[in-house]
Amino acid sequence: MRDYAEVTKRLKNLNVPIKRLDTVHNYPIHQIHLASSAHTPQRVFITGGMHGDEPAGVEAVLQFLERDNTALLKNFSFLVIPCINPYGYVHNTRETLDDIDINRAFETEGVAEVAIVKKALGQTQFSLAIDFHEDYDATGFYLYEGKRDEKYIAPKLATVAKAIGPIDPEDPGEDAPDLAEGVYKIAASWGTQGLAPYLLHFHSEHVIIPETPTVWHLEQRAALHLTILDTALNIISEKEE
C-alpha cells in the first residue's frame, strides 16, 4: 500500500493555496490553481493518478508543483488535480473501490471521482490538457494526442523525449491511427468515455496522454512526463510570439 498521506503532506508544503474538492472513500481529492494573473490567456489542465497503479503521473505532478514555475506563469495558468483516484493509488489498483475504471466512465452517472473532476472543470476552456498515464506491457514510452485543428505536435514531443528513454516498438492499438513513430491520434471511436477525449470534446482544443513503461525507474518515468509537458508548453509559447 502506498501512503497517500505523503502526497497530501507534499501538497501542504507548497506555498500555494490547495482546495479540497471532495472526499471519496475517505481520501481527499485536491486541486491546485497556479496563476500570476487572472488575465493569463493560456489555461492548462494537468492530471495524474487516474489509474491507481500508475504512480509516476502523481509523482510528475508533485514535482511540477514543487519546482519554480515563475517563468511559465507569464504565459500560462494551471489547474491541477494531482491524483484523481486516491483509493487506487493507495491500494495499487487501476480501478476505484467500486471496481470502476474512471477512464471509461465519463459518460456514466453516479461515479464520484468523475463528478468531482467535472465540477472542478465547470465551464472552463483550456489551451492544453495533459493526463499522465503508464503502461505495464510497454518497454518504452508512447503518446496519444488530440487537437481540434489537427496541427499535431506530438512527433516533436517524441523526438525530445527520446533523450529520456526509447519509444515502445509495439502499436498500442485501440483504433488509434499512427501520427508518427510512437505517436497516436485520439480516435473519434473512443467517444467521450475517457478523460482526454471528454476534454477534447467539451473543454480543451488540445489534449496529450503520455504513456510511460512501468519497467523504468519511477524517476525516469516522471522525468519523461515533465519533459513532454515542458516541451509542449514551449511549442505553444513560441507559436504565440
C-alpha positions as a Python dict, from the first residue, in 0.01 Angstrom:
ca = {
    (1, 'M'): (0, 0, 0),
    (2, 'R'): (120, 349, -86),
    (3, 'D'): (100, 633, 163),
    (4, 'Y'): (-146, 893, 32),
    (5, 'A'): (-75, 1098, 344),
    (6, 'E'): (270, 1162, 194),
    (7, 'V'): (106, 1306, -119),
    (8, 'T'): (-110, 1532, 97),
    (9, 'K'): (194, 1635, 302),
    (10, 'R'): (389, 1735, -8),
    (11, 'L'): (93, 1938, -129),
    (12, 'K'): (58, 2116, 205),
    (13, 'N'): (428, 2203, 193),
    (14, 'L'): (369, 2403, -125),
    (15, 'N'): (348, 2777, -96),
    (16, 'V'): (20, 2783, -290),
    (17, 'P'): (-347, 2754, -197),
    (18, 'I'): (-485, 2399, -205),
    (19, 'K'): (-853, 2329, -249),
    (20, 'R'): (-1009, 2005, -127),
    (21, 'L'): (-1262, 1924, -398),
    (22, 'D'): (-1426, 1642, -202),
    (23, 'T'): (-1350, 1320, -16),
    (24, 'V'): (-1406, 979, -175),
    (25, 'H'): (-1364, 651, 15),
    (26, 'N'): (-1209, 855, 299),
    (27, 'Y'): (-942, 1008, 74),
    (28, 'P'): (-942, 1379, -20),
    (29, 'I'): (-907, 1482, -384),
    (30, 'H'): (-714, 1807, -414),
    (31, 'Q'): (-699, 2086, -669),
    (32, 'I'): (-429, 2348, -713),
    (33, 'H'): (-462, 2661, -924),
    (34, 'L'): (-140, 2832, -1030),
    (35, 'A'): (-158, 3177, -1189),
    (36, 'S'): (22, 3508, -1177),
    (37, 'S'): (-272, 3700, -1321),
    (38, 'A'): (-643, 3643, -1363),
    (39, 'H'): (-597, 3754, -1724),
    (40, 'T'): (-345, 3488, -1829),
    (41, 'P'): (-476, 3383, -2172),
    (42, 'Q'): (-346, 3027, -2189),
    (43, 'R'): (-507, 2782, -1945),
    (44, 'V'): (-357, 2435, -1892),
    (45, 'F'): (-518, 2138, -1716),
    (46, 'I'): (-284, 1876, -1562),
    (47, 'T'): (-393, 1545, -1408),
    (48, 'G'): (-235, 1231, -1267),
    (49, 'G'): (-340, 919, -1083),
    (50, 'M'): (-641, 835, -1297),
    (51, 'H'): (-536, 470, -1262),
    (52, 'G'): (-409, 398, -914),
    (53, 'D'): (-144, 153, -1027),
    (54, 'E'): (26, 422, -1240),
    (55, 'P'): (213, 626, -976),
    (56, 'A'): (460, 811, -1200),
    (57, 'G'): (186, 1050, -1309),
    (58, 'V'): (122, 1153, -949),
    (59, 'E'): (495, 1191, -890),
    (60, 'A'): (534, 1404, -1204),
    (61, 'V'): (251, 1634, -1097),
    (62, 'L'): (401, 1673, -749),
    (63, 'Q'): (744, 1754, -893),
    (64, 'F'): (585, 2007, -1127),
    (65, 'L'): (413, 2178, -834),
    (66, 'E'): (727, 2171, -617),
    (67, 'R'): (954, 2339, -870),
    (68, 'D'): (975, 2709, -958),
    (69, 'N'): (726, 2779, -1238),
    (70, 'T'): (757, 3158, -1231),
    (71, 'A'): (863, 3181, -1595),
    (72, 'L'): (575, 2963, -1714),
    (73, 'L'): (322, 3170, -1522),
    (74, 'K'): (396, 3465, -1750),
    (75, 'N'): (216, 3282, -2029),
    (76, 'F'): (5, 3015, -1861),
    (77, 'S'): (-224, 2945, -1571),
    (78, 'F'): (-262, 2588, -1445),
    (79, 'L'): (-547, 2390, -1297),
    (80, 'V'): (-401, 2075, -1143),
    (81, 'I'): (-554, 1761, -991),
    (82, 'P'): (-257, 1554, -870),
    (83, 'C'): (-444, 1228, -801),
    (84, 'I'): (-792, 1157, -935),
    (85, 'N'): (-809, 807, -786),
    (86, 'P'): (-659, 812, -434),
    (87, 'Y'): (-808, 477, -334),
    (88, 'G'): (-649, 309, -634),
    (89, 'Y'): (-321, 487, -567),
    (90, 'V'): (-305, 361, -210),
    (91, 'H'): (-407, 5, -299),
    (92, 'N'): (-217, -16, -630),
    (93, 'T'): (-528, -89, -834),
    (94, 'R'): (-632, 50, -1170),
    (95, 'E'): (-993, 84, -1059),
    (96, 'T'): (-1168, 256, -771),
    (97, 'L'): (-1302, 86, -459),
    (98, 'D'): (-1622, 36, -658),
    (99, 'D'): (-1423, -151, -927),
    (100, 'I'): (-1473, 128, -1180),
    (101, 'D'): (-1216, 231, -1437),
    (102, 'I'): (-1259, 609, -1416),
    (103, 'N'): (-1109, 649, -1761),
    (104, 'R'): (-1404, 462, -1909),
    (105, 'A'): (-1670, 638, -1702),
    (106, 'F'): (-1701, 998, -1820),
    (107, 'E'): (-2032, 915, -1986),
    (108, 'T'): (-2153, 744, -1668),
    (109, 'E'): (-2362, 899, -1393),
    (110, 'G'): (-2301, 834, -1025),
    (111, 'V'): (-1921, 790, -1032),
    (112, 'A'): (-1791, 1012, -752),
    (113, 'E'): (-1445, 1075, -897),
    (114, 'V'): (-1589, 1166, -1237),
    (115, 'A'): (-1840, 1405, -1079),
    (116, 'I'): (-1558, 1574, -886),
    (117, 'V'): (-1350, 1629, -1200),
    (118, 'K'): (-1648, 1763, -1395),
    (119, 'K'): (-1734, 2004, -1113),
    (120, 'A'): (-1373, 2125, -1099),
    (121, 'L'): (-1379, 2186, -1476),
    (122, 'G'): (-1700, 2383, -1467),
    (123, 'Q'): (-1728, 2573, -1796),
    (124, 'T'): (-1354, 2641, -1824),
    (125, 'Q'): (-1187, 2612, -2163),
    (126, 'F'): (-820, 2516, -2189),
    (127, 'S'): (-547, 2563, -2447),
    (128, 'L'): (-393, 2232, -2338),
    (129, 'A'): (-485, 1938, -2116),
    (130, 'I'): (-236, 1667, -2028),
    (131, 'D'): (-324, 1343, -1847),
    (132, 'F'): (-23, 1138, -1728),
    (133, 'H'): (-51, 759, -1770),
    (134, 'E'): (160, 441, -1762),
    (135, 'D'): (164, 104, -1937),
    (136, 'Y'): (257, -227, -1773),
    (137, 'D'): (314, -404, -2105),
    (138, 'A'): (525, -139, -2276),
    (139, 'T'): (906, -138, -2290),
    (140, 'G'): (927, 227, -2399),
    (141, 'F'): (709, 538, -2399),
    (142, 'Y'): (440, 644, -2642),
    (143, 'L'): (193, 930, -2674),
    (144, 'Y'): (-165, 999, -2769),
    (145, 'E'): (-264, 1341, -2899),
    (146, 'G'): (-591, 1508, -2989),
    (147, 'K'): (-600, 1850, -3150),
    (148, 'R'): (-907, 2018, -3293),
    (149, 'D'): (-711, 2191, -3569),
    (150, 'E'): (-517, 1867, -3639),
    (151, 'K'): (-185, 2053, -3631),
    (152, 'Y'): (-17, 1787, -3421),
    (153, 'I'): (297, 1849, -3214),
    (154, 'A'): (343, 1505, -3057),
    (155, 'P'): (602, 1394, -3317),
    (156, 'K'): (821, 1681, -3190),
    (157, 'L'): (749, 1577, -2831),
    (158, 'A'): (854, 1219, -2902),
    (159, 'T'): (1180, 1335, -3058),
    (160, 'V'): (1272, 1533, -2747),
    (161, 'A'): (1158, 1255, -2513),
    (162, 'K'): (1397, 1007, -2672),
    (163, 'A'): (1669, 1165, -2459),
    (164, 'I'): (1491, 1017, -2155),
    (165, 'G'): (1423, 669, -2295),
    (166, 'P'): (1324, 472, -2605),
    (167, 'I'): (990, 467, -2782),
    (168, 'D'): (787, 149, -2740),
    (169, 'P'): (812, -58, -3061),
    (170, 'E'): (462, -203, -3032),
    (171, 'D'): (149, -35, -3166),
    (172, 'P'): (-89, 4, -2866),
    (173, 'G'): (-391, -48, -3090),
    (174, 'E'): (-722, 80, -2951),
    (175, 'D'): (-813, 207, -3301),
    (176, 'A'): (-567, 495, -3267),
    (177, 'P'): (-419, 593, -3606),
    (178, 'D'): (-42, 644, -3621),
    (179, 'L'): (78, 1003, -3645),
    (180, 'A'): (447, 915, -3622),
    (181, 'E'): (669, 658, -3451),
    (182, 'G'): (527, 614, -3102),
    (183, 'V'): (260, 879, -3155),
    (184, 'Y'): (-111, 806, -3198),
    (185, 'K'): (-418, 1013, -3266),
    (186, 'I'): (-701, 1008, -3015),
    (187, 'A'): (-970, 839, -3221),
    (188, 'A'): (-1327, 954, -3264),
    (189, 'S'): (-1435, 596, -3191),
    (190, 'W'): (-1332, 648, -2827),
    (191, 'G'): (-1637, 868, -2777),
    (192, 'T'): (-1616, 1074, -2457),
    (193, 'Q'): (-1583, 793, -2201),
    (194, 'G'): (-1218, 870, -2126),
    (195, 'L'): (-1097, 1193, -1970),
    (196, 'A'): (-882, 1306, -2264),
    (197, 'P'): (-1149, 1265, -2536),
    (198, 'Y'): (-1406, 1414, -2296),
    (199, 'L'): (-1183, 1717, -2251),
    (200, 'L'): (-1118, 1742, -2625),
    (201, 'H'): (-1490, 1741, -2694),
    (202, 'F'): (-1603, 1979, -2418),
    (203, 'H'): (-1313, 2169, -2260),
    (204, 'S'): (-981, 2175, -2447),
    (205, 'E'): (-866, 2235, -2802),
    (206, 'H'): (-559, 2020, -2741),
    (207, 'V'): (-501, 1708, -2528),
    (208, 'I'): (-199, 1486, -2472),
    (209, 'I'): (-169, 1148, -2299),
    (210, 'P'): (193, 1044, -2231),
    (211, 'E'): (232, 674, -2151),
    (212, 'T'): (546, 560, -1967),
    (213, 'P'): (657, 197, -1920),
    (214, 'T'): (647, 77, -1561),
    (215, 'V'): (967, -123, -1620),
    (216, 'W'): (1156, 207, -1599),
    (217, 'H'): (1250, 355, -1262),
    (218, 'L'): (995, 595, -1117),
    (219, 'E'): (1221, 900, -1154),
    (220, 'Q'): (1281, 825, -1523),
    (221, 'R'): (908, 794, -1583),
    (222, 'A'): (831, 1118, -1401),
    (223, 'A'): (1110, 1294, -1591),
    (224, 'L'): (960, 1187, -1922),
    (225, 'H'): (617, 1318, -1825),
    (226, 'L'): (766, 1655, -1731),
    (227, 'T'): (972, 1667, -2049),
    (228, 'I'): (659, 1614, -2256),
    (229, 'L'): (475, 1885, -2061),
    (230, 'D'): (757, 2139, -2080),
    (231, 'T'): (820, 2079, -2450),
    (232, 'A'): (450, 2119, -2530),
    (233, 'L'): (437, 2446, -2333),
    (234, 'N'): (748, 2574, -2511),
    (235, 'I'): (598, 2497, -2851),
    (236, 'I'): (273, 2673, -2758),
    (237, 'S'): (466, 2976, -2627),
    (238, 'E'): (669, 3001, -2947),
    (239, 'K'): (355, 2999, -3159),
    (240, 'E'): (212, 3285, -2955),
    (241, 'E'): (519, 3507, -3003),
}
